[in-house]
Amino acid sequence: MKKSKENHKSSFEKRKQQTTSLAKYSGLAFQMIAIILLVLFGGFQLDKYLENEFPLFTIIGAFGGVVLSLYFALKDLLKK
């Protein structure tokens, strides 16, 4: 009987840890998407304001957003 309770606790702790990991990585994904979209939108608005024919700042914003989001994601992952 004691073993059954220990197995139940163990499986409960595993599920809790999996749920916590899922929430952590889901939040990280949404953070990355938000950073990329914000920087991309800023580049698009700058191109529109400067009336550029070639979307230089939009392209820079896309790559810059990816680099920034990876930086913050790695910083967050290595912290824990």
C-alpha positions in Angstrom: 0.0 0.0 0.0 2.8 2.3 0.8 4.5 1.7 -2.6 1.2 2.6 -4.3 1.1 6.0 -2.7 4.8 6.6 -3.5 4.2 5.8 -7.2 1.2 8.1 -7.2 3.2 10.9 -5.7 6.0 10.2 -8.1 3.7 10.3 -11.2 2.1 13.5 -9.8 5.4 15.2 -9.5 6.4 14.1 -13.0 3.2 15.6 -14.4 3.6 18.8 -12.5 7.2 19.1 -13.7 6.1 18.5 -17.4 3.4 21.0 -17.1 5.8 23.6 -15.6 8.2 23.0 -18.5 5.5 23.2 -21.1 4.3 26.6 -19.7 7.9 27.9 -19.5 8.7 27.0 -23.1 5.3 28.1 -24.4 5.9 31.5 -22.8 9.3 31.7 -24.3 7.9 31.0 -27.8 5.3 33.8 -27.4 8.0 36.1 -26.2 10.2 35.4 -29.2 7.2 35.9 -31.6 6.4 39.2 -29.9 9.9 40.5 -30.2 10.2 39.6 -33.9 6.9 41.2 -34.8 7.6 44.4 -32.9 11.0 44.9 -34.5 9.6 43.9 -37.9 6.8 46.4 -37.5 9.2 49.1 -36.5 11.3 48.5 -39.6 8.1 48.5 -41.8 7.0 51.8 -40.3 10.4 53.3 -40.8 10.4 52.3 -44.5 6.9 53.7 -44.9 7.9 57.0 -43.2 11.1 57.4 -45.3 9.1 56.3 -48.4 11.8 53.8 -49.4 11.1 51.7 -52.6 13.3 48.9 -51.3 12.2 47.6 -47.8 15.7 47.8 -46.3 14.6 48.5 -42.7 11.9 45.8 -42.9 14.5 43.3 -43.8 16.9 44.6 -41.1 14.0 44.5 -38.7 13.2 40.9 -39.5 16.8 39.7 -39.0 17.3 42.0 -36.0 14.2 40.6 -34.4 15.3 37.0 -34.8 18.7 37.8 -33.3 17.2 39.7 -30.4 14.7 37.0 -29.7 17.4 34.3 -29.7 19.5 36.4 -27.4 16.8 36.8 -24.9 15.7 33.2 -25.2 19.3 31.9 -24.6 19.7 34.3 -21.7 16.6 33.0 -20.1 17.4 29.4 -20.7 21.0 29.7 -19.4 19.8 31.6 -16.3 18.0 28.5 -14.9 
